[in-house]
Amino acid sequence: MEILGTYCNAWPKFKITGNNITYFDQEVQQNLVVEFEMPLGDTNSLVLTHYDKNFGHNNHWDTRSENGEIVADRAVKLLKLELDDVDIKKYIIRRWPFHTDDGQTIATDFFGFNGSCTINFGVPVYKWIIKNLVCNDPDTKSKKQDLIVETSHSDLFNYEHDLVTLKEIETLLDANAHLFNKSS
């Protein structure tokens, strides 16, 4: 996992818990890579928590604005999140929103409030990613139309376009071969 802390009065505090085991709990000073191995069960829970940010308590604010624009903020930005070397960060916003301590639900990868994001997943991890994330991704579904090969009577026996399309599919499969490793 790669995270970026932004400073305002202090560095943000961030906690990473997996299946009720704490793997990280400290300040995030600028860019930080956090790696850990988590024992997995049939169902798993990874919880990302941003905490200890002040919103006016004793007139102390961990956000500073000028002319209506935020110029400094004590927050954590999620840059990368990998499960078994597959980056799933792009799914965070749609799939696992950030729940603030004051009851808001925000679709974001920028944790600027106190709260948490809980990522529930199953095993085998690669199969779960393909079945639950890749196959249910609206961006992937809209690209399926690109795989349709059209022919007309004028190019009935011309397979040049088909070969280009097949080569593109082969390149995609080769680039993502690690997702289909049956030994996992």
N, C-alpha and C positions, 0 to 999 in steps of 0.2 A: 504494500500500500504506500502511496506517496501523497503527502499532505503538505500544505503551505499555511503557515501561521502568519497573520497580519497583526501588527502591533498598534495598540492604543492604550497608554498608561501601563500596560503589562502585556506579556505574551499570553495567548489563549491557552486554556487547559483543555486537554483532550484525553479521552479514555477509550480504549478498544477492548471489548470483552467478547469472547467466543465461547459458546456453550457454558456460560457462567464462570469462565476463567479469565482473569484480567491479564492481557498481554502488554498493555501500554497504558500508562497513566501519568502524564507529566505535561509541562509546557511545550508548545510547538514553536520553536524559534526558527522562523523562516521556512526553508524547504527541508523536508525530512522524509526519509524512507524507513518504513517500519515493516519488518519481516518477521513472521512467526509461523510455526506449524501447529495446527489445531487438530486434536483428535476428533474424528467425526463419528456421528451416530446416524441413524436413519433420517432424522430431522435435525437441522442445525440452525443456530442463531448467532449472527455476528452483529454486535451492537456498537455503534459509533456515537460517542457522547461528547458534546461541547458543554462545558460548565464553568461556573464562577465568574461570569461576565456581569458587570454592574450596569443597571439601567436606572440610575438616579438615586439609589439608596445612599442616604447621607449626602445628597447632592453630588454624587460621584457617577460619572458616565464613562463607559468604555467605548464610546462612539463619539467622534468629533465631526461637526459639519460646519461648513462656511458657505454662506449664501444659498442655503437649502441643498447643498451637495455634501455627501459624506467624503471627508478627506482622510480620516483615520478610523479604523475599526478593529476591535479585538475579535478575531474570527478565525475559522479554519476552513480552507478551501480543499476539497478532495480532488486531487489531480489524477490519481490512478488507483484502481482497486482490482486486484487479481485474485481469482480462485483457481488454483492449480495452473498458474501461468496464463490464464485467460482474463484479459481486462474486461470487467463487467461494469465499469464506471458509467458508461453511457446509458445504462438501464436504471441507474439510481433514481433519476428525476421522475421517470414515469412509474416505476415499479415500487420504490420504497421511499416515500416522502419523509421529510424531516418533521418530527413532532416536537413543538416547543413546550417548555415547562408551563407556559401560560395558556396552553390549549390550542394553539394554531397548528395547522398542517400545511407545510410548505414544500412544494416540489422544487428541490434545489440540491446542488452539490456544494453550496457555500453556507457553512454553519455559522451564522452571525447571531443567533439567539442561543440561550441555554436550552438544551433539549437533546434528542437523540434520533437516530435512524437505525431501524432494526431490519437486517437482511436475513430472511429465512431461506434456507436452501436444503436440498436433499443430496443423496448419493446414488450412484456414482456421479461425481461432480460434473464431468464432461457431458454425460448423458442428460443430466438435469439442466445444464446451461443450454444445450441444443434444444431440448424439448420445451423448456419453460421461458427461455429468453430469446434465442435466435428465431425459433419458429413462431413466436408470438410477437415479434417486433414489427410494428407497422411499416418501418422503413424497409425491412426485408420483404414483407408481403407485397409492397408496391413495386419492388424490383422483379418480382416473379414474371410480370408482363414482359420484361426484357428478354426472357428465355424463349418466347414464342418465335418460331422460325416460320416466316411467311414465304410462300412460293406462288407463282402464277404460271399460266400456260407458257409465257415467254421464257421463263427460266426453269422449266420443269426438270431438265437434266443438268442444270448448272449447280454444282454443290459447293462452289467457292464460298458463298456467304455462310453456308452450313458449317463448313470446315473452320471458318473464322470463329463462329459461335462456339463450336465444340472445343476449339483451342482455348477460348476464354474460360469455359467451364472447367477444362482440365487445369488451367493455371489457378483458378479459384480453389479447386479441390486440393491441388498440391500445396498451396499456401496455407490451407487450413487442415492439412492431414493430421496434425496433432490433436484435433478435435475428435477424430474418429479412431483413436487408438483403442483397440478392443481389449487390451490388457489392463486397462484402468478399471 
